[in-house]
Amino acid sequence: MHLSNDEKIELGHRDSQGTVNPAFGGPDNGTDPTTADLEDSPTEDDVDKSQKLVYSLNDRPPWYLCILLGFQHYILAFGGIIAIPLILSEPLCIGDNNAAKSQLISTIFFVSGLCTLLQTAVGTRLPILQGGTFSFITPTLAILALPKWQCPEPGDPGAPVMVSMQLENGTSAPMQISSDEVWMSRMREIQGAILISSLLQIVLGFTGLVGLVLKFIGPLAIAPTINLIGLSLFIEAGKKSGAHWGIAALTVCLILLFSQYLSKVNVPMIAYKDKKWKVFQYPLFKLFSALFGMCGGWLVCFLLTVFDVLPSEPDRYGYLARTDTNLDAVTSAPWFHVPYPGQWGVPTVSVSSVLGMMAGVLASTMESIGDYYACARLSGAPPPPTHAINRGIAVEGIGCILAALWGTGNGTTSYSQNIAALGITKVGSRLVLQTAGLLMIVLGIFGKFGAVFITIPDPVIGGMFLVMFGMIAAVGISNLQYVDLNSSRNLLILGFSTFSGLVLPTWFHSNPGIIDTGVAELDQVIVVLFTTHMFIGGFFGFVLDNTIPGTEKERGLKSWRKNVEEAGKGHAHADLSCYDIPMCSGFLRRFKWCQYLPFLPSYKSPEQRIPA
């Protein structure tokens, strides 16, 4: 997606959770969601968005409109959320356990709904949807690549698995555990890593240190970090697409058709308004391009399966493109399944996993700041004050802890494509996003609903991954728009950090056991950190950008800060009450000590945003 300059504020206009939806162009200049003209993005000279919104931040649309628009936000986030458990199923050693896959899908939707309610109620209080993040995928794959988490040899999925368990006296003994325990033990390790590392995000938010940290992080640190998230996942996209390259290519072509070639084609639709029926133009292809593309590929696979065009032998090429390979997942799934904390057992914690996951936490934090400003602009709210940003980051950390406790195998972050939808629909109401959160919770309880997604053929998912991961890599590069690319200094930093982020993890993977310090825990820490692509790229980019001499203009910091200042233009004396914590802000203002807590509305500080 592309946003206007005002929306690409602070730390980039896009988060790396992989929820890139190529459906979106810039927000339109229309005045009604039913007659939206989506030809151009807003410019810096546009008038206040609140004058054009049908429903602004604090407005309460009718209940039926809340449900309709809330479901639309749910559909827009669908691609990014559903991709995460599908990627994790293989490294978690879930294999053909469709019941476990459907439970993971239900859990991540359920927790995303909880976190959306939490963020809109007490976090930034902006209409911003929370969902799974691809920032956590890269360190998760690095952790699960450790020798002790390698999947057992394939055998009878229902038979017990012999594993070597480390005893307290340092010896090992073979033990039998069920196939469920194989993947649950890995899930608990990821849960523990997310649980502890997310405390860093909470500390950064509640103490206000997030501003101090971000002063030293510029485009040359962010660009390789986000770029490598997309590049490091090319193997996952290749595995899925390789099941049938023709179907994967068809899915890609359909997504490109709807998102690019038909993006400005509005579809005539009928609505009942002001006691009469009206025909209006709706950007259907632009809003739902990823969904339409995936459903189109899914439909073709279904027809090829019905007419028995695809092979029915599991060992033949193209078998995984059939839609009947996982039908038992739907029939065997329960109608209702309520996810709960600790459903996979008590999380386990190791130093190496926690340190590796912290790279994902920092990347997720960087991504969300810019989303807050874009969301405020498109919902008719003034730019968020410091206390709202601090509280939003802290609440995201709490959301990641909830995700760890419930066991999604991932964290949560803000979704940019849902922010862009605010500009398209001209509905910036907080209540709509809260309705979307409730819908995610309710649909996450329906077990069969989650099981339906398991029947999506692998090459269709692979085609979606090809577009999605490519967009993530491109979004990382887009942060370089602020940087002087004629500078040899900048080219060196960018090239070395990106290339190192590809070379070092590859070398470590091809030389297992090369690290032997004599301390097993230290070995694991080194291996996890140096096999996490985004950590390597971000680390070198950060160190070199802050140590090699260069002007702020050359480094891109000057343009970055200018965007932040322009985002707040015209809001110097705006009413910031929309960021107050409900039902207790008046009470908190009675106490002088509350003025020193950087996450409360009574916090006394210059009304300026956190500098980049």
Protein Blocks (a to p, Z undefined) as FASTA:
>chain_A
ZZdfklmghjojbdfeopacfkbccddfbfbfklccfkbccdfkbccfklmpmbdfklcc
dfklmmmmmmmmmmmmmmmmmmmmmmmmmmnonmjalklmmmmmmmmmmmmmmmmmmmmm
mmnopacdddddfklmmmmmmmmmpmklpccddddfkbccddddddfkopacdddddfkl
mmmmmmmmmmmmmmmmmmmmmmmmmnopmmmmmmmpcfklmmmmmmmmmmmmmmmmmmmm
mmomklmmmmmmmmmmmmmmmmmpccdddddeehiacdddddfklmmmmmmmmmmmmmmm
mmmmmnomaccbfkbghklmpcklmmmmmmmpcfbdcddehklopcdddfklmmmmmmmm
mmmmmmmmmmmmmmmmmnopacddfklmmmmmmmmmmmmmmmmmnonopacdddfklmmm
mmmnopabfklmmmmmmmmmmmmmmmmlmmmmmmpcfklmmmmmmmmmmmmmmmmmmmmm
mpcfkbmklmmmmmmmmmmmmmmmmmmmmmghkacghpaklmmmmmmmmmmmklmmmmmm
mmmmmmmgcdfklnommmmmmmmmmmmgoilmccfklmpcehilmmmmmpmklmmmckbf
klccddddddZZ
